Amino acid sequence: MSTKATIARIWRGRTRTTIADEYEAYLLETGIPPLVKTALAVQLFREDLGDETEFVTTSYWPDFESMAAFTGGDPNKVHHLDRDPHYLVELPERVAIMKILIDRN
């Protein structure tokens, strides 16, 4: 597998701020580890917005095929965690898959 990311897969979800710490712990325990094992890199972002908190997970992939292999099919499809319906204000209907045009550190 190439070590250069050409694709970013971006998932966004919102929860109530009152349970955001609990959801963050759940993401770190359940959602992030499989990505860390497989993707080239992973970032988890959090923004508290009053009554709601938004989480954004970005994973980086060398190509579409490796991303599809990880998701077990269509990487455009959202793969919800088991407890997402409990935590999230609404279940996201899509992820963004974006071609990386500039990657400069």
Rosetta blueprint (number, residue, H / E / L):
1 M L
2 S L
3 T L
4 K L
5 A L
6 T L
7 I E
8 A E
9 R E
10 I E
11 W E
12 R E
13 G E
14 R E
15 T E
16 R E
17 T H
18 T H
19 I H
20 A H
21 D H
22 E H
23 Y H
24 E H
25 A H
26 Y H
27 L H
28 L H
29 E H
30 T H
31 G H
32 I H
33 P H
34 P H
35 L H
36 V H
37 K H
38 T H
39 A L
40 L L
41 A E
42 V E
43 Q E
44 L E
45 F E
46 R E
47 E E
48 D E
49 L E
50 G L
51 D L
52 E E
53 T E
54 E E
55 F E
56 V E
57 T E
58 T E
59 S E
60 Y E
61 W E
62 P L
63 D L
64 F H
65 E H
66 S H
67 M H
68 A H
69 A H
70 F H
71 T H
72 G L
73 G L
74 D L
75 P L
76 N L
77 K L
78 V L
79 H L
80 H L
81 L L
82 D L
83 R L
84 D H
85 P H
86 H H
87 Y H
88 L E
89 V L
90 E L
91 L L
92 P L
93 E L
94 R L
95 V L
96 A E
97 I E
98 M E
99 K E
100 I L
101 L L
102 I L
103 D L
104 R L
105 N L
